[in-house]
Amino acid sequence: MLTVRNLSVYYGAIQAVQDISFEVKEGEVVTLIGANGAGKSTTLRTISSLIKPKNGEITFEDKTVTNLKPHQIVGLGLIHVPEGRKIIGNFTVRDNLKMGAFLRKDKAGIIESMEEVFARFPRLKEREKQLGGTLSGGEQQMLAIGRGLMAKPRLLLLDEPSMGLSPILTEEIFEIIRTINQKGTTILLVEQNAYMALQVAHRAYVLETGRVVMSGDSQTLRDDQRIRAAYLGEIA
């Protein structure tokens, strides 16, 4: 579904992503894990065309998308839920959700998607007329994911969905991610909480200083002593 080949990204003279390659197959949850500064979020932003790569190719459903504009990427169903949520604080919950459907023309379908989001996130339904900026951190993350779902994603890019959340809310968000995938949405997940990411993902790629240093199915990586020591807080 998504293939990244030999991707390199620079910020000025600094190389943030160094010749990485990976793929996401339809129906999967694939996670990129690694420490801060490993290049995870940069990779997602490059896939979304918010950053242009120096080298490499990105294909989505056999179409080269490397040089498309961000709105064209969205139009293909490749939807990015950004780090930090980026909701519009002075818009209501309902209006934030409508923003996710800004490229859609099917009014009946938009109404149906809104109801599906409210069914999945009852707390958003309760707060649909409340300003987004007054929501709790967990509710804002639900709103950001809901806004992404309003675009009817073929592939959902989730960037650090557990950032700043309590352990209880983190578990709730990851259960939501699992449910979204089980209902047919493919997910590429960037997450610093490697334990939770490996619990929900089918496969994983480990990034260090902009390079893929390890990859495999999630169970294998969970059992790997190097991963346990480096990312799961255990002594090898």
N, C-alpha and C positions, 0 to 999 in steps of 0.2 A: 504493500500500500504506500508506504513512505520509505524512500531510500536516500541516504546521505552518503556521498562518496567524496573522500579526500578533501573535506571541508577545512579551510583555514580562514581565520578571521583576525583582523588586527584592529587595535585602538591606537591610531597613530603608529608609532614604532614598536608598540608592544603587541606581541602575538598572543591573543587570548585563547584561540582554538587552533590546534596544530594537526592538520591532516587527519581528521577523524572520519570514520565510516561506521554506519550502523543502519539497521532497518527496523521497521515496525510493520508487522503483518496484520491484515484485517482481523478484528476481533480480539486482539491482544491488549494487555496493559504492559508497556515497556517503560522501565524507569532508568533515568540517568542519575547516578549517585556520586557523591564526592564532596570534598570540603569546600568552604567558601573560596571563591576565586578559581575553581577548577575549570570553569568554562561552561557550566550547565545552562545557566540562564542566557548566556550569549548565544548558545546553540539554538535555543528556542526562538530567540529574537531574530536570529538569522533565517530560520525556517519560515517565520512569519513575515520576512522581508522588511523588518524594522531596522535591520543592519544588513549591509551588503558584504558578502564574503570576498576575500582576496582571490581565493581559488576554490575549486570544488563544484559539485553539482548536487542539486536537490531535485528529486522526482517524486511526484505524488500521483498515484494511480496511473503510472506510466507517462505522465506529462511532466516535462521539465518546467519547474517553477522558480528556478534560481533568480531570474531577473524580473519576475512579476512585481507589481505594486501591491502594497498591503491589502487594499480593498479587493484586488483580484484574488489574492490568497484566500480571503474570507469567502468570496463568492464560490470558491471551489469546495467549501465545507471544511477548511482547515482553520480551526478556531482556537485562539490563544486566550487563556485566562491568566493574566499577568501576575507576576510577583507583586505583593502589596495591594492586591485587589483592584485598585484604580477605579472604584465606583465614583459616581458623581454625588458628592455629599449633599448638595442642595436640590437634588432631584428626589422624588419619592421612590419607594421600592418599585412600584409599578412602572414609573417612567424610566428607571434604570434598566428594567427588564426589556422595555420596548426598544431601548437603544441597541440591544443585542440583535434585534430583528430588522435593523435599518435597511438592509439590502433586500429584504423579502417583500414581495408584492401580494402574496396570498393572504388577504385579510382574515379569512376564516381559519386558515392554518395558524396564523399568528395568535388568534384568540385561543385555539386549541392548545398550542404550545404553552401559552401563559397558564392555562388551567393545569397542564401537566406539571409545570414548574411548581405551582402552588400546591399540587397534590404531593409532590416529592418533598417540598419544603413548607410544611404547614406554618412554621413561624413567619415565613415571608408573607403568607396569606393574611395572617393576623396583623401584620405591619405594613400592608401594601400602600397605605396612604402616609406612612411615616417617612421622614427624610432619611436618605441612606446614611448620612453622616452621623445620625443619632443611634445607629444600630451598634450592637456589641461586635467585637472582632469576629466571633464565630458566625454571627448573622451576616456580617459583611462578606465573609468568605462564601457562605451559602448564596448570597446575592450575586457575587461575581461568577460562581459556577452556573447559577440559574441564568444569568445574562448570556453566558456562553452557550447554554443549551437552547436558548431562544433562536440562535442562528442555525439550528438543525445540523450540528457538526457531523461530518464523516470521520474526522479525527480531532480529538480534543487535546490541546496542549495545556497541561496544568503546571504552573510554575510556583513551587514552594507553597502548596495549599495549607500546610500546617503552621506556617510562620506566625509566631506570636500567640499561638493558641495553647490553652491548657491541655494536659494529657487527655482529659475526658472529651473535650471538644475535638482534639486531634483524632481520637478513635471514631468519633461520630462522622467527621469529614471523610475519613478513609473508608468507612462503611458505605457512605454515599458514593464514593468513587467506585467501589466494588459493584454496587447496584447499577450505576450508570453503565458500566462495562457489561454486566450480565444482561442488560436490556439492549445491547447491540452496538454501543459506541466504542470505537477504538480509542485508546488513550496513550499519549506519551507524557510521562510524569517526570518532572524534575523535583527532587526532594532531598533536603539535607538530613531528614530523619530516616536514615537508611533502614532501620529496623522495620518501621511501618511501611516504607516503600517496598521492601522485599517481601513483606507479608501479602501485599495486594497485587504485585506484578507477576507476570508470567516469566519475563526475562529482564535482565539488567545489564547495563554497561557502566563500568566504573571509570570516572574521569579523574585524572590528576594532572594539574598544571596544563590543562588544555589538551591532554592526550587520553585516548582510551587505553587503559592498562590491563583491563580484565573484562570479560563478558561471559554470560552463560545464563542458564535457567536460574530462577531466583532461589530455589531450594539448594542448588549446588553452591551458590555464592553465600547463602546463609550459613552453610556448613564449612566454608573455607576459613581456616584459622587466620589468614592474613586479613580477610574482610572483618572477621569477628573482632580482631584486635584493633584494626584501624577505624572501623565505623560503628561497631555494635557495642563498644565499651567493655570488651572482654580482653583478658590477657591471653596471648597465644601460648 
